[in-house]
Amino acid sequence: MQVKIRSIRPVLVASLLLSGLSLFPAHLAAQVSLKTVVDLAERNSSTVKLASADVDKARAVLSESKDVIFPSLQFSTGIPAFPEVGFTGQPPSIFSVTVQSLVFSIPQKHYIDAAHTGLNAATVRLKDAREQVALDTSTAYIEFDSVNQQIEATKQQQALAERLVEIELERSEAGVDPLSELLQAKLTAAQIKLARRHLETRAGTLAKQLATLTGLPVGSITPDHASIPEIPAVHADAPARTLPGIEAARMLAHSREQQAQGDQMTNYLPQLSFFAQYNRNTTLLNNVNQYFNPAHPLPANNFASGFNISVPLFDMTHRAKSRESAADALRARVEAEQAEHQNDVAIAQLTGTLRELDAMEEIASLKQQIAAEQLKTVNVQLENASGGPSQPQTAPKAGQLARIDERQKYTDSLEAGFELSKARLELLRALGHIGDWLNEVHAK
């Protein structure tokens, strides 16, 4: 009982969080961990629900293919609406009970195997759907966290740019700098304002995307940076695992092949079935006894049983069905191979992209460090020249430009870091290792 309580607890916590956050206005954001967001997205995803329904359907198909060997019991009644006249061709009965079942059929064994393989394929597709939803949610969450940090840096940048405009306005009015310098400062401020608007628009889109994925109100999620596990620096030479989607495609192709084998064998192999029937005959509302010897009237009880052996001789319908199943099996096999080839191409493309993004992230990080060091140098120069008679008039302007440049390099570094993280996650997914990282997400 304790194990069951523990297994229900994460779902209960997520449900309480979902109901609790829905009571607050949309503008009140709460810090939500990546684990909680992924759990909610997997529960709310229509893709996962559809894949789960496919599993239920495949399980029912397997049960249907197996249940033919169990006797089926049918009860029927045929009380006439009007009195019957003449011999109707079958003994009149009040009710009848029929039992029938399949005893032996080699094609049925292939149908059962096909249904079992289909169930395994549906189960693997469900795993693949959950991984994809978790990847999409994690990518949006990490980008949302990065964009929020960039917005904060851009706000600081905008304040610095406004101060730079004030400085240039004073210097322009004093005749120290030409009007072009003031216009350049205003252009810098306008560009930073545009960048902030762009980031805020992207943040709004990501907030809506996360709300749609999780079912939480829009604007109720604030990323918790500490809940994001480190993304490993994966490379293409890492041992690859079969993707759940490709594995499911292979299983589906094998299931179609087994189905085709069963349909083909149906045209050549006999099958054995059992039947039993009981009729409760009646002479009411009919004159059936006129057709029997008076010494042997229609018996009230009638029972028959036996084995039916069905031998296929000429059945064009089943032959056409076997050709249809063979074509479906071939198509499924080609689609599985195509998915595998596409994934190999994606791995090659992601590998090249990852190398470029890794270099770009390193360059952006170095630029940010250089800008930070240059800002320190400018600050030291300003402090040393503060109050002195030889303080250059361009010092305040240089300080503002250095601070603006440092913030810009910081936002560039954040953007490059996110693009690198996104590429690493996609490569992990293509190599079949995304499950290891998602386990760390759930463990945090």
Phi, psi and omega in degrees: 000326181294323179295321179296320180296320180294322180291332180277336188301313179300322179294321179295318179297317179296322180293318178297321178295318180296315180288327181290316181291332180290344179278343183267156175297157185295335185278352178270105182265144177238148180284117183241133183286161178297322179301314181296318181296318180294317179299316180294321180295320179294325179285328186267347187292130175290328178297316178294321179296319178295319178294323177294322176295324177296323177296316178299319179294316179296323177294322178292321178297319177297316179297321180296320181289331179277327188289352179292340180277347177271138181299134175259137183248126181233136178240133180217155178225150183218058178291125183292147177284329178228156178303135181273142179235131179091178180268118187274356179100343177214149182298133178291138183223154175282316178206164177218147178237128183236134176238131178210150180200158176274129182263312184212129177199115178295318177301327181296328177298321178291325178295320178294316178297320179296318179293322179294317177294323177297323176295317177298320179296317179295323178295318179292323177296324176297317176298318179297319179296319179295319179296319181294317178297318179296321179294313180299318180293317180296318179298315179295321180295313181295319178294320178299318177297317180294317181295321178298319177294321179294324178296317179298317178294323180291326175299316177296320179298319181295319178297320178294321180293322178296321177294324178296322177297319179298318180295315181293326177297316178296318182290326178290318179294330178278354180079013181282314180246151177287168182296332180298327178292321177295317179296324178294321177295319177294322178297319178299316179297320180293321178294321178293322177297318178296318179298321178294318178299319179298316180294319179294323176295317178295321178297320177297320178295317179294323177297319177293320180297315179294323178295320178293320181292320187264338185085005178277159178298149179295132179085006182266359183247124170243121184298143174256104186299328182291343182274357181269115179292158177293135180270121184293150178279080184281151179232160184294336180281001176293146180300123183274149174246156179290127179295144177303323180295318179290320178298319178295321179295320177295316179297320179296319178297318178296322177297318178295324178294318177296321176297318180295322177297318178297317179295325179290319180291335179300333182282349187232336186253138177284165175225151185245132179225157181247145176216154174209141183216138176234130177242137171259101185281160181214150175250009177284146176057028176203166179243037185296332182292347177292341183260004180244158174297132182304333180283343181228076180292173180301122180290147180287326183252136180220122183227139177214148178208166179167185179243135176257128175249115181258117182248117180287128177246307181209106182220094183292332180296312180291328177294319176294323178297320179295323177293322177297316180295322178296321178294319177297321179295318179296318179297317180296321179294317179295320179296323177295316178295322179296318178297323179292318179294319178297322178292323177297319177295320179297322178297316179296317179294315180295327179297313178295318179297321182294322177299315180296315181293326177297317178292320179295321178294321178296317179297315180297321179294318179294320178298320179295320178294319179297315179298322178294319179292321177296323177296320177299318180297316179296319180297320178295319179296320179294320179293319181291329181269357185295126176082351182279154181289340183262016181297124180290146182289342181274358184299312179299320179296317180297321179297316180295318179297322179293319179293318178297317180296321180295318178294323179294317178295328179292315178293323176298321179294320177297317180296317179294323178296320179294315180300322177293316179298319180297316179295322178296319178296319179294323178290322174301319179295315182294328180273354179083017182253006183295333180298326179296317180292321179295328175297323176293324177299313182288337180277343183285000000 
